[in-house]
Structure formats: structure tokens, C-alpha cells
Amino acid sequence: MLISPSGRSQLRRELEKLENPISLKVFTSDIHCPACADTIEICKTLTELTDKITVEEISLDTQKELAAKYEVEYPPTIRIESGGELTGIRYTGIPAGGEFAAFIQTLVMVSTQTTDLGHLKEKLIEIQKPVVVRTVVTPTTCEEDYSSLVGD
């Protein structure tokens, strides 16, 4: 069990903020992916705590067409859908430690269709060409309330 009973209680309260259903497409591999099993366990735990999240595991080993459709190369990768549409948000690697809080906040923002971007959102709308933004989170990058819920 990656998330403690007290952590589940705290997480359940945070997931009560979800308004619209979202789907997590979790791309895994049986080859050289020590984090895949834990990533699936974390995502499936979320489905036990709310009916607003569904999880689909997709094997990069056997479902190469789906991996290409979702533009996924490396396991574990989580793609987030809302209203049947891909959001453009992806998490590569296990959402654990300091990254777990950001992952949960992202799910809430997608489900509620809100952001904390303020005036920055207007600037982002002005961008006319595709942009890739990558954020790297390490255990020393941030220490959020949820970091203790999911072990490394």
C-alpha cells in the first residue's frame, strides 16, 4: 500500500474538489520499468477514493498503435483526458514524492477547468504556435503536504 490510511483520508478530501470526470491513460511496460507497477497502483487508488477518475492501463509493449496515437514513448507516462478530449498534459515518471501534490492539483484543475495562472493565462492564449513546456521535479524541488503520502 503506497498511500497510508491517513493519507487516503486527506487525499479523499482533496479529490472532493473534482467536478467533472477525468480519465487517466497510464502507459506502462513490462520491460525495464520499475516504476510502472507503483504508478498504476497510485492511479487505481485514486479511483477508489472518487468516482470522478477512471484509469486505463495501456501497454507500450503490446499496444504500440495507441502509444503512437497518444504520442507516448517512455513508461510510465500518464495522459489526462477530460470530456473525452486529450488535455495535452502528460506526466512521465511516477507521480510520487514532491511531484504528487502537483499531480493532484493538476487533476483538480483539469476537472474544474480552472487554473491559478491569473493574468499569465491571457498571455498563454496569445501564443499562436505549439509549445512544449517541461517541468522537472526532484525530491528536493518542493515539499508539499502530499509528499509524505506516497513513498519513493
FIMI-988118 format. One line per 10 residues: number of its first residue (from 1); for each residue y, z, x of N, C-alpha, C, O. Coordinates in nm, 2 decimals. Atoms other than C-alpha are relative to their C-alpha. Example, Ala and Ser with C-alpha at 12.3 -4.5 7.8 and 13.67 -1.06 7.14 Angstrom:
# residues 2
1 = -0.12:0.00:0.09:-0.45:0.78:1.23:0.12:0.00:0.09:0.12:0.07:0.19; -0.11:0.00:-0.09:-0.11:0.71:1.37:0.11:0.08:-0.08:0.22:0.09:-0.03
# end
This chain:
# residues 152
1 = -0.12:0.00:0.09:0.00:0.00:0.00:0.12:0.00:0.09:0.15:0.10:0.16; -0.12:0.01:-0.09:0.32:-0.12:0.17:0.12:0.08:-0.06:0.21:0.12:0.02; -0.12:-0.07:0.06:0.56:0.04:-0.08:-0.05:0.13:-0.06:-0.14:0.13:-0.14; 0.04:-0.13:0.04:0.53:0.41:-0.14:0.03:0.02:-0.15:0.11:-0.05:-0.20; -0.03:-0.03:0.14:0.53:0.56:-0.49:0.14:0.03:-0.02:0.20:-0.01:-0.12; -0.14:-0.03:0.02:0.88:0.70:-0.45:0.08:-0.13:0.03:0.18:-0.15:-0.04; -0.07:0.13:-0.02:0.99:0.36:-0.31:-0.02:-0.09:-0.12:0.08:-0.16:-0.15; 0.03:0.08:0.12:0.83:0.19:-0.61:0.10:0.04:-0.11:0.15:-0.04:-0.18; -0.09:-0.05:0.10:1.04:0.41:-0.84:0.14:-0.04:0.03:0.21:-0.09:-0.07; -0.13:0.05:-0.03:1.36:0.33:-0.66:0.01:-0.15:-0.01:0.11:-0.20:-0.06
11 = 0.00:0.15:0.02:1.27:-0.04:-0.65:0.00:-0.04:-0.14:0.07:-0.14:-0.18; 0.00:0.03:0.14:1.19:-0.04:-1.02:0.14:0.01:-0.06:0.18:-0.07:-0.14; -0.13:-0.02:0.05:1.54:0.09:-1.09:0.09:-0.12:0.04:0.17:-0.17:-0.04; -0.08:0.12:-0.05:1.70:-0.19:-0.88:-0.04:-0.12:-0.07:0.04:-0.21:-0.10; 0.05:0.12:0.07:1.48:-0.45:-1.05:0.04:0.00:-0.15:0.03:-0.11:-0.21; -0.05:0.00:0.14:1.61:-0.34:-1.39:0.13:-0.08:-0.01:0.16:-0.11:-0.13; -0.12:0.08:0.00:1.92:-0.53:-1.30:-0.02:-0.15:-0.02:0.07:-0.22:-0.06; 0.03:0.14:0.02:1.74:-0.86:-1.33:0.02:-0.04:-0.14:-0.01:0.04:-0.23; -0.03:0.05:0.13:1.85:-1.06:-1.63:-0.09:-0.12:-0.04:-0.15:-0.12:-0.15; 0.07:0.12:0.02:1.68:-1.40:-1.61:-0.13:0.00:0.08:-0.12:0.04:0.20
21 = 0.13:0.01:-0.08:1.32:-1.47:-1.50:0.03:-0.09:0.13:0.10:-0.19:0.13; 0.00:0.08:-0.12:1.28:-1.60:-1.14:-0.15:-0.01:0.05:-0.23:0.07:0.01; 0.13:0.02:-0.06:0.98:-1.74:-0.96:0.00:-0.01:0.15:0.09:-0.07:0.21; 0.01:0.00:-0.15:0.88:-1.68:-0.60:-0.12:-0.09:0.03:-0.23:-0.07:0.00; 0.10:0.09:-0.05:0.69:-1.97:-0.44:-0.03:0.05:0.15:0.06:0.04:0.23; 0.03:-0.06:-0.13:0.52:-1.80:-0.14:-0.10:-0.09:0.08:-0.22:-0.10:0.04; 0.09:0.09:-0.08:0.38:-2.04:0.12:-0.06:0.08:0.12:0.00:0.15:0.20; 0.07:-0.08:-0.09:0.11:-1.89:0.33:-0.10:-0.09:0.08:-0.11:-0.21:0.05; 0.10:0.07:-0.08:-0.15:-1.99:0.59:-0.11:0.10:0.04:-0.08:0.21:0.07; 0.11:-0.08:-0.05:-0.49:-1.86:0.69:-0.01:-0.01:0.15:-0.08:0.07:0.22
31 = 0.01:0.02:-0.14:-0.43:-1.98:1.04:0.13:0.06:0.07:0.24:0.01:0.04; -0.11:-0.06:-0.08:-0.21:-1.77:1.28:0.12:0.05:-0.09:0.23:0.01:-0.06; -0.11:-0.06:0.08:-0.01:-1.59:1.01:-0.03:0.15:-0.03:-0.08:0.18:-0.14; 0.03:-0.14:0.02:-0.05:-1.22:1.05:0.09:0.07:-0.11:0.05:0.17:-0.17; -0.09:-0.06:0.10:0.25:-1.15:0.81:-0.03:-0.05:-0.14:0.03:0.00:-0.24; 0.02:0.07:0.13:0.12:-1.37:0.52:-0.06:0.10:-0.10:-0.01:0.11:-0.22; 0.07:-0.09:0.09:-0.11:-1.11:0.36:0.10:0.11:-0.05:0.11:0.14:-0.17; -0.10:-0.10:0.04:0.17:-0.84:0.36:0.11:-0.06:-0.08:0.16:0.00:-0.17; -0.10:0.07:0.08:0.42:-1.09:0.23:-0.04:-0.02:-0.14:0.04:0.01:-0.24; 0.06:0.01:0.14:0.20:-1.17:-0.07:-0.01:0.13:-0.07:0.02:0.14:-0.19
41 = 0.01:-0.13:0.06:0.14:-0.80:-0.13:0.13:0.05:-0.04:0.14:0.10:-0.15; -0.13:-0.04:0.04:0.51:-0.73:-0.13:0.05:-0.07:-0.13:0.09:-0.01:-0.22; -0.04:0.08:0.11:0.58:-1.01:-0.37:-0.07:0.03:-0.13:-0.02:0.04:-0.24; 0.08:-0.04:0.11:0.29:-0.92:-0.60:0.04:0.14:-0.05:0.03:0.16:-0.17; -0.04:-0.13:0.05:0.41:-0.56:-0.61:0.13:-0.01:-0.09:0.14:0.06:-0.18; -0.11:0.03:0.09:0.74:-0.69:-0.75:-0.03:-0.03:-0.14:0.03:0.01:-0.23; 0.04:0.04:0.14:0.56:-0.84:-1.04:-0.06:0.11:-0.08:-0.06:0.11:-0.20; 0.05:-0.13:0.06:0.40:-0.50:-1.11:0.12:0.08:-0.05:0.10:0.17:-0.14; -0.12:-0.08:0.03:0.75:-0.35:-1.13:0.10:-0.06:-0.10:0.18:0.01:-0.16; -0.09:0.07:0.09:0.92:-0.61:-1.35:-0.07:-0.12:-0.06:-0.15:-0.19:0.01
51 = 0.06:0.12:0.06:0.82:-0.89:-1.59:0.09:-0.12:0.02:0.07:-0.23:-0.03; -0.10:0.11:-0.02:1.12:-1.10:-1.47:-0.04:-0.08:0.12:0.03:-0.18:0.15; 0.04:0.07:-0.12:0.94:-1.21:-1.15:-0.14:-0.05:-0.01:-0.23:0.03:-0.05; 0.14:0.06:-0.02:0.64:-1.44:-1.11:-0.02:-0.04:0.14:0.08:-0.08:0.21; 0.03:0.03:-0.14:0.47:-1.52:-0.79:-0.11:-0.11:0.00:-0.21:-0.10:-0.07; 0.10:0.11:-0.02:0.28:-1.84:-0.69:-0.03:-0.01:0.15:0.07:-0.04:0.22; 0.04:0.02:-0.14:0.09:-1.85:-0.36:-0.04:-0.14:0.02:-0.12:-0.19:-0.05; 0.03:0.14:-0.04:0.08:-2.19:-0.20:-0.04:-0.01:0.14:0.03:0.04:0.23; 0.06:0.01:-0.14:-0.14:-2.26:0.10:0.05:-0.12:0.07:0.04:-0.24:0.03; -0.05:0.12:-0.08:0.02:-2.47:0.37:-0.13:-0.07:0.06:-0.11:-0.19:0.10
61 = 0.12:0.06:-0.05:-0.34:-2.54:0.48:-0.06:-0.10:-0.09:-0.11:-0.20:-0.05; 0.07:0.09:0.10:-0.47:-2.70:0.16:0.10:-0.07:-0.10:0.06:-0.16:-0.16; -0.10:0.06:0.09:-0.15:-2.78:-0.04:0.11:-0.06:0.07:0.23:-0.03:0.04; -0.11:0.07:-0.08:0.04:-3.00:0.20:0.10:-0.07:-0.08:0.22:-0.08:-0.03; -0.10:0.08:0.08:0.20:-3.21:-0.07:0.11:0.10:-0.06:0.22:0.06:-0.06; -0.10:-0.10:0.05:0.36:-2.90:-0.23:0.09:0.05:0.11:0.21:0.07:0.09; -0.08:-0.05:-0.11:0.47:-2.78:0.11:0.11:-0.10:0.04:0.22:-0.07:0.06; -0.10:0.11:-0.03:0.64:-3.12:0.17:0.11:0.00:-0.11:0.22:-0.02:-0.08; -0.10:0.00:0.12:0.80:-3.11:-0.18:0.10:0.11:0.02:0.22:0.09:-0.01; -0.09:-0.11:-0.01:0.95:-2.77:-0.11:0.06:0.01:0.14:0.13:0.11:0.17
71 = -0.05:0.01:-0.14:1.03:-2.86:0.25:-0.02:0.13:0.08:0.06:0.19:0.14; 0.04:-0.12:-0.07:0.84:-2.57:0.40:-0.10:-0.04:0.11:-0.19:-0.12:0.09; 0.08:0.03:-0.12:0.69:-2.59:0.75:-0.07:0.12:0.05:-0.18:0.11:0.10; 0.06:-0.12:-0.07:0.62:-2.23:0.86:-0.03:0.11:-0.10:0.05:0.14:-0.20; 0.03:-0.12:0.09:0.44:-1.94:0.69:0.04:0.13:0.07:0.06:0.13:0.19; -0.02:0.00:0.14:0.52:-1.71:0.54:0.15:-0.04:-0.03:0.24:0.00:0.03; -0.13:0.04:0.05:0.81:-1.88:0.35:0.00:0.03:-0.15:-0.09:-0.01:-0.22; -0.02:-0.03:0.15:0.94:-1.77:0.01:0.11:-0.09:-0.05:0.23:-0.08:0.01; -0.10:0.08:0.07:1.13:-2.03:-0.20:0.02:0.07:-0.14:-0.07:0.11:-0.21; -0.03:-0.07:0.13:1.31:-1.89:-0.51:0.05:-0.10:-0.10:0.13:-0.19:-0.07
81 = -0.04:0.08:0.11:1.33:-2.07:-0.84:0.06:0.08:-0.11:0.02:0.19:-0.14; -0.06:-0.06:0.12:1.54:-1.99:-1.14:0.02:-0.10:-0.10:0.07:-0.21:-0.08; -0.01:0.10:0.10:1.52:-2.17:-1.47:-0.07:-0.12:0.03:-0.04:-0.23:-0.02; 0.08:0.12:-0.04:1.26:-2.40:-1.32:0.06:-0.08:0.10:0.01:-0.19:0.14; -0.07:0.07:-0.10:1.51:-2.51:-1.06:-0.01:0.07:0.13:0.01:0.19:0.14; -0.01:-0.05:-0.13:1.49:-2.46:-0.69:0.14:0.05:0.03:0.23:-0.03:0.01; -0.13:-0.05:-0.02:1.78:-2.24:-0.58:0.06:-0.04:0.14:0.18:-0.04:0.16; -0.05:0.03:-0.13:1.80:-2.36:-0.22:-0.01:0.12:0.10:0.02:0.10:0.22; 0.02:-0.12:-0.09:1.73:-2.01:-0.09:-0.14:0.01:0.04:-0.23:-0.01:-0.04; 0.13:-0.02:-0.05:1.44:-1.95:0.13:0.00:0.12:0.10:0.10:0.14:0.17
91 = 0.02:-0.11:-0.10:1.31:-1.65:0.33:-0.12:-0.05:0.08:-0.23:-0.07:0.03; 0.11:0.03:-0.09:1.10:-1.74:0.63:-0.03:0.13:0.08:0.05:0.19:0.14; 0.04:-0.13:-0.06:0.90:-1.44:0.76:-0.01:0.11:-0.11:0.03:0.08:-0.23; 0.02:-0.10:0.09:0.81:-1.12:0.59:0.13:0.07:-0.04:0.21:0.11:0.05; -0.12:-0.08:0.03:1.09:-0.95:0.39:-0.02:0.15:0.01:-0.04:0.21:-0.10; 0.03:-0.14:-0.02:1.04:-0.61:0.54:0.11:0.06:0.09:0.19:-0.01:0.14; -0.10:-0.07:-0.09:1.24:-0.35:0.73:0.14:-0.02:-0.06:0.16:-0.01:-0.18; -0.14:0.02:0.04:1.62:-0.42:0.72:0.02:-0.12:-0.09:0.11:-0.12:-0.17; -0.01:0.12:0.08:1.56:-0.76:0.55:-0.04:0.03:-0.14:0.00:-0.05:-0.23; 0.05:-0.02:0.14:1.40:-0.61:0.24:0.12:0.03:-0.09:0.11:-0.03:-0.21
101 = -0.11:-0.03:0.09:1.73:-0.48:0.10:0.07:-0.13:-0.04:0.11:-0.16:-0.15; -0.07:0.13:0.02:1.89:-0.83:0.14:-0.09:-0.09:-0.09:-0.03:-0.16:-0.17; 0.09:0.08:0.08:1.58:-0.99:-0.02:0.01:0.05:-0.15:0.03:-0.04:-0.24; -0.01:-0.05:0.14:1.60:-0.76:-0.33:0.14:-0.04:-0.05:0.15:-0.08:-0.17; -0.13:0.04:0.04:1.98:-0.82:-0.35:0.01:-0.15:-0.04:0.08:-0.18:-0.13; 0.00:0.14:0.03:1.92:-1.19:-0.34:-0.07:-0.03:-0.13:-0.02:-0.11:-0.21; 0.07:0.02:0.12:1.67:-1.17:-0.62:0.09:0.04:-0.12:0.09:-0.03:-0.22; -0.09:-0.04:0.10:1.92:-0.98:-0.83:0.11:-0.10:-0.03:0.14:-0.13:-0.14; -0.11:0.10:0.01:2.20:-1.23:-0.76:-0.05:-0.13:-0.06:0.02:-0.18:-0.15; 0.05:0.12:0.06:1.98:-1.52:-0.85:-0.03:0.02:-0.15:0.01:-0.07:-0.23
111 = 0.03:-0.03:0.14:1.86:-1.36:-1.17:0.12:0.02:-0.09:0.12:-0.02:-0.20; -0.13:-0.03:0.08:2.21:-1.25:-1.28:0.10:-0.11:0.01:0.20:-0.11:-0.06; -0.10:0.11:-0.03:2.38:-1.57:-1.15:0.13:0.05:0.04:0.24:0.00:0.00; -0.13:-0.06:-0.05:2.64:-1.35:-0.98:-0.01:0.01:0.15:-0.12:0.01:0.21; -0.01:-0.02:-0.14:2.75:-1.31:-0.62:0.11:0.10:0.03:0.20:0.13:-0.05; -0.11:-0.08:-0.05:2.97:-1.08:-0.42:0.09:-0.08:0.09:0.15:-0.02:0.18; -0.08:0.08:-0.09:3.14:-1.37:-0.25:0.15:0.00:-0.02:0.22:-0.04:0.07; -0.14:0.00:0.03:3.47:-1.33:-0.42:0.07:-0.14:0.02:0.02:-0.24:-0.02; -0.08:0.12:-0.03:3.73:-1.59:-0.30:-0.08:-0.10:0.09:-0.05:-0.22:0.09; 0.08:0.09:-0.08:3.47:-1.73:-0.05:-0.08:-0.10:-0.08:-0.10:-0.21:-0.03
121 = 0.08:0.09:0.09:3.28:-1.88:-0.34:0.08:-0.13:-0.03:0.02:-0.24:-0.03; -0.08:0.11:0.02:3.57:-2.11:-0.41:0.00:-0.10:0.12:0.00:-0.22:0.10; 0.01:0.08:-0.12:3.57:-2.23:-0.05:-0.13:-0.07:0.01:-0.13:-0.19:0.06; 0.13:0.06:-0.01:3.20:-2.29:-0.06:-0.02:-0.12:-0.10:-0.08:-0.22:-0.06; 0.01:0.11:0.10:3.23:-2.51:-0.37:0.07:-0.13:0.05:0.03:-0.24:0.01; -0.08:0.11:-0.06:3.48:-2.73:-0.18:-0.09:-0.09:0.10:-0.05:-0.20:0.13; 0.08:0.07:-0.10:3.21:-2.83:0.07:-0.07:-0.12:-0.06:-0.14:-0.10:-0.16; 0.05:0.12:0.06:3.10:-3.19:0.00:-0.13:-0.05:0.06:-0.19:-0.14:0.00; 0.12:0.05:-0.06:2.81:-3.24:0.23:-0.10:0.12:0.02:-0.06:0.24:0.02; 0.10:-0.10:-0.02:2.48:-3.05:0.28:0.02:0.09:0.12:0.06:0.04:0.23
131 = -0.02:-0.09:-0.11:2.50:-2.74:0.49:-0.12:0.10:0.01:-0.17:0.14:-0.10; 0.11:-0.10:-0.02:2.22:-2.52:0.63:0.06:0.12:0.06:0.12:0.12:0.17; -0.04:-0.13:-0.05:2.30:-2.15:0.68:-0.12:0.08:0.03:-0.20:0.10:-0.06; 0.12:-0.08:-0.03:2.05:-1.95:0.87:0.05:0.14:0.04:0.15:0.15:0.12; -0.03:-0.14:-0.03:2.07:-1.57:0.89:-0.12:0.06:0.06:-0.23:0.06:0.00; 0.11:-0.07:-0.06:1.85:-1.38:1.13:0.03:0.15:-0.01:0.13:0.20:0.03; 0.00:-0.15:0.02:1.78:-1.02:1.05:-0.10:0.06:0.09:-0.22:0.02:0.09; 0.10:-0.07:-0.09:1.62:-0.79:1.31:0.01:0.15:-0.05:0.10:0.19:-0.12; 0.00:-0.14:0.04:1.53:-0.43:1.26:0.12:0.08:0.04:0.16:0.18:-0.02; -0.12:-0.07:-0.04:1.85:-0.32:1.44:0.12:-0.06:-0.06:0.23:-0.01:-0.04
141 = -0.12:0.06:0.06:2.08:-0.55:1.24:0.06:0.08:-0.11:0.18:0.10:-0.11; -0.05:-0.08:0.11:2.11:-0.33:0.93:-0.10:0.10:-0.04:-0.22:0.08:-0.02; 0.09:-0.11:0.05:1.97:-0.01:0.79:0.05:0.03:-0.14:0.14:0.10:-0.16; -0.03:-0.02:0.14:1.98:-0.03:0.41:-0.09:0.10:-0.06:-0.19:0.14:0.00; 0.08:-0.10:0.07:1.84:0.21:0.16:-0.14:-0.04:-0.01:-0.23:0.05:-0.01; 0.13:0.04:0.02:1.54:0.00:0.11:-0.09:-0.02:0.12:-0.21:-0.04:0.12; 0.08:0.03:-0.12:1.44:-0.04:0.47:-0.12:0.09:0.02:-0.21:0.06:0.09; 0.11:-0.10:-0.01:1.22:0.27:0.45:-0.11:-0.03:-0.10:-0.22:0.03:-0.09; 0.10:0.02:0.10:1.03:0.13:0.15:-0.11:-0.09:0.05:-0.23:-0.07:0.01; 0.10:0.09:-0.04:0.85:-0.14:0.33:-0.02:0.01:0.15:0.08:0.00:0.23
151 = 0.03:-0.02:-0.14:0.69:-0.08:0.67:0.00:-0.13:0.08:0.00:-0.24:0.02; 0.00:0.12:-0.08:0.70:-0.32:0.96:-0.14:-0.05:0.02:-0.16:-0.15:0.09
# end
